[in-house]
Each structure stands twice: as C-alpha cells, then as structure tokens.
C-alpha cells in the first residue's frame, strides 16, 4: 500500500528545483549555508519533502531561514510576502471553530498545520522572519498562542504595518479573508 504522504518522483524533482532557485535568490535569509547540504538532508528525509510540498502548493513559498547546530536540522519558514492564500479564512483552533454559532469557516490553523506536518510560527519566530524582509504588509498570520492566553479565549496574530511588526490578539473563533498562518518545519 502506498503512503499518501509521499511525492511522485516528478513532484520531488520539481519541488527540489523550486526550493533550490528560492534558496539561491534569497541568500540573505541563510548566510553561510550551502544548498548541497540542504538538498542532501532533504533527500534523506522524504517525509519532510511532503510537508514542504504542502507549504508550496498552499502558497507559502518555504525557504531555509536557519540551521540548528545542536540537532543538525535546517529550519524552513513560509516566506511568501503575504500570508499563504491556500490557508486563509481559518479560525485559530478547533475549539474556536466549534464555538462559532454561524458562518463557520472550513478549517482552523492548528489542525491544518498538523495535517501538513508543520508548526505555527511562535511570536519569536515571526519576529525573526520579519528581520529577513517585509512580510504580511497587507495580510496577517496566526502565531502560536501561549496556553494562558488561549484558556481565556484569545489567540495571537502578527502583521507588518507602518514599518513595525505588530502582534495583536483576537478571539480564537475569529477569521478573516486576509489571515492565514505561517508554518515552520525542521529537516
């Protein structure tokens, strides 16, 4: 039986080519890292390629933004200029979704991320991403919310306006056409 989280050889080849081109075009995001080492790590972890493919087809434009020397893992974030189009109009989590009485969206950020094999960016990661460029100047992205805020019904999101990164709060049940989530993946 074939694993549904597996790419075809053609999909793998196309994804590697896309990631390589993005890596070369945006060297400032990953100074000191070599594509050949990233590619070797990707080829040794095909299940991670599937997650990167999900990031790509939903509009995330994943790219390497760091390297963890302790674990030897490369860190990928969604680097699309605006929040990924294929993940917009979602509540923060299942509890928020289920609390809506009407006009429920189709999904929520935490469940979508888990299904894709991703983690939502934390506030710290979101701020790091913003040091690599200007992201979410017209959109916003849910970020991982601390449990003490979530227990009170809230959830956090970030955006970039007026030359500054802002982290705000909303009810976890809210959703907007211009809000999605950005994911992170370690390979």
C-alpha positions as CSV (number, residue, x, y, z in Angstrom):
1,X,0.0,0.0,0.0
2,X,1.4,3.4,-1.0
3,X,1.9,6.0,1.7
4,X,-0.4,9.0,0.9
5,X,2.3,11.4,2.3
6,X,4.7,10.5,-0.5
7,X,5.5,12.6,-3.5
8,X,5.9,11.2,-7.0
9,X,9.5,11.4,-8.5
10,X,8.3,14.2,-10.7
11,X,6.9,16.2,-7.8
12,X,10.1,15.7,-5.7
13,X,12.2,16.8,-8.6
14,X,10.1,19.9,-9.3
15,X,10.0,20.8,-5.6
16,X,13.8,20.5,-5.2
17,X,14.3,22.7,-8.2
18,X,11.9,25.3,-6.8
19,X,13.5,25.2,-3.4
20,X,17.0,25.5,-4.9
21,X,16.0,28.5,-7.0
22,X,14.4,30.2,-4.0
23,X,17.5,29.4,-1.8
24,X,19.8,30.9,-4.4
25,X,17.6,34.0,-5.0
26,X,17.4,34.8,-1.2
27,X,20.8,34.2,0.1
28,X,20.5,36.8,2.9
29,X,17.9,34.5,4.6
30,X,20.5,31.8,5.2
31,X,24.0,33.2,5.1
32,X,26.8,30.7,5.4
33,X,24.6,27.7,4.4
34,X,25.2,25.6,1.3
35,X,22.4,24.3,-0.9
36,X,24.2,20.9,-1.5
37,X,24.0,20.2,2.3
38,X,20.3,21.3,2.5
39,X,19.5,19.1,-0.5
40,X,21.3,16.1,1.0
41,X,19.3,16.5,4.2
42,X,16.0,16.8,2.2
43,X,16.7,13.7,0.2
44,X,17.4,11.7,3.4
45,X,14.0,12.8,4.8
46,X,11.4,12.3,2.1
47,X,8.5,12.7,4.6
48,X,9.7,16.3,5.2
49,X,9.6,16.9,1.4
50,X,5.9,16.0,1.5
51,X,5.4,18.8,4.2
52,X,7.4,21.3,2.2
53,X,5.3,20.4,-0.9
54,X,2.2,21.2,1.2
55,X,3.7,24.5,2.2
56,X,4.5,25.2,-1.5
57,X,1.1,24.3,-3.0
58,X,-0.8,26.4,-0.4
59,X,1.2,29.5,-1.3
60,X,3.8,29.5,1.5
61,X,7.0,29.7,-0.6
62,X,9.1,27.8,2.0
63,X,12.7,28.7,2.4
64,X,15.6,28.0,4.7
65,X,15.9,30.6,7.5
66,X,18.3,28.9,9.8
67,X,20.3,25.9,11.0
68,X,20.2,24.3,14.4
69,X,23.8,23.3,15.2
70,X,22.7,21.1,18.1
71,X,20.3,18.9,16.1
72,X,21.8,19.4,12.6
73,X,18.4,20.4,11.3
74,X,17.7,23.1,8.7
75,X,14.8,25.3,9.6
76,X,12.2,26.3,6.9
77,X,9.6,29.0,7.3
78,X,6.8,30.1,4.9
79,X,8.5,33.1,3.2
80,X,5.7,34.3,0.9
81,X,5.4,38.1,1.0
82,X,1.8,37.8,2.2
83,X,0.1,35.2,4.3
84,X,-0.4,31.9,2.2
85,X,-3.5,32.2,0.1
86,X,-4.4,28.5,0.4
87,X,-4.7,28.7,4.2
88,X,-6.7,31.9,4.7
89,X,-10.1,32.4,6.4
90,X,-9.5,29.9,9.2
91,X,-10.1,30.2,13.0
92,X,-7.1,29.6,15.3
93,X,-8.0,26.1,16.5
94,X,-10.8,23.5,16.7
95,X,-12.2,24.9,19.9
96,X,-12.5,28.3,18.3
97,X,-14.1,26.8,15.2
98,X,-16.6,24.8,17.2
99,X,-17.6,27.8,19.3
100,X,-18.8,29.7,16.3
101,X,-22.6,29.6,16.1
102,X,-22.8,30.6,12.4
103,X,-20.7,31.3,9.3
104,X,-18.1,28.7,10.3
105,X,-15.0,28.5,8.1
106,X,-14.0,25.2,6.7
107,X,-10.9,24.7,8.9
108,X,-8.6,26.0,11.6
109,X,-4.9,26.9,11.6
110,X,-3.7,24.3,14.2
111,X,-5.4,21.4,12.5
112,X,-4.3,22.4,9.1
113,X,-0.7,22.8,10.3
114,X,-0.7,19.4,12.0
115,X,-2.1,17.8,8.8
116,X,0.7,19.3,6.8
117,X,3.3,18.2,9.3
118,X,4.1,21.8,10.4
119,X,4.2,24.0,13.5
120,X,2.8,27.5,13.6
121,X,5.5,30.2,14.0
122,X,5.9,31.4,17.5
123,X,5.9,35.1,18.2
124,X,9.7,34.9,18.4
125,X,10.0,33.1,15.1
126,X,7.6,35.6,13.5
127,X,9.7,38.5,14.6
128,X,12.8,36.7,13.3
129,X,11.1,36.2,9.9
130,X,10.4,39.9,9.8
131,X,14.1,40.7,10.1
132,X,14.6,38.8,6.8
133,X,12.2,41.0,4.8
134,X,8.8,42.6,5.0
135,X,6.0,40.0,5.4
136,X,2.3,40.5,5.9
137,X,2.2,44.1,4.9
138,X,-1.4,43.6,3.6
139,X,-2.3,40.4,5.4
140,X,-1.9,38.9,8.9
141,X,-0.8,35.5,10.2
142,X,-1.9,33.5,13.3
143,X,1.0,32.7,15.6
144,X,1.3,30.0,18.2
145,X,-0.6,31.3,21.2
146,X,0.6,30.8,24.8
147,X,-1.8,28.5,26.7
148,X,-2.6,31.1,29.3
149,X,-4.0,33.4,26.6
150,X,-5.8,30.6,24.8
151,X,-7.5,29.5,28.0
152,X,-9.1,32.9,28.2
153,X,-10.5,32.6,24.6
154,X,-7.8,34.6,22.8
155,X,-5.3,33.9,20.1
156,X,-2.4,35.9,18.7
157,X,-1.6,37.1,15.2
158,X,1.0,39.3,13.6
159,X,1.5,41.6,10.7
160,X,3.8,44.4,9.5
161,X,2.4,47.9,9.3
162,X,4.0,51.4,9.5
163,X,7.5,50.0,9.4
164,X,6.9,47.8,12.5
165,X,6.0,44.3,13.5
166,X,2.8,44.1,15.5
167,X,1.5,41.2,17.5
168,X,-2.2,41.5,18.3
169,X,-5.0,39.4,19.8
170,X,-8.4,38.3,18.6
171,X,-10.9,35.7,19.8
172,X,-9.7,32.3,18.6
173,X,-13.1,31.9,16.8
174,X,-12.5,34.9,14.5
175,X,-11.4,34.5,10.9
176,X,-10.6,36.9,8.1
177,X,-10.1,36.7,4.4
178,X,-6.6,38.1,4.8
179,X,-5.5,36.0,7.7
180,X,-3.8,32.6,7.4
181,X,-0.9,31.1,9.3
182,X,2.8,30.7,8.6
183,X,4.4,27.4,9.3
184,X,7.9,26.1,10.3
185,X,9.5,22.8,9.5
186,X,12.7,21.3,10.7
187,X,14.5,19.0,8.3
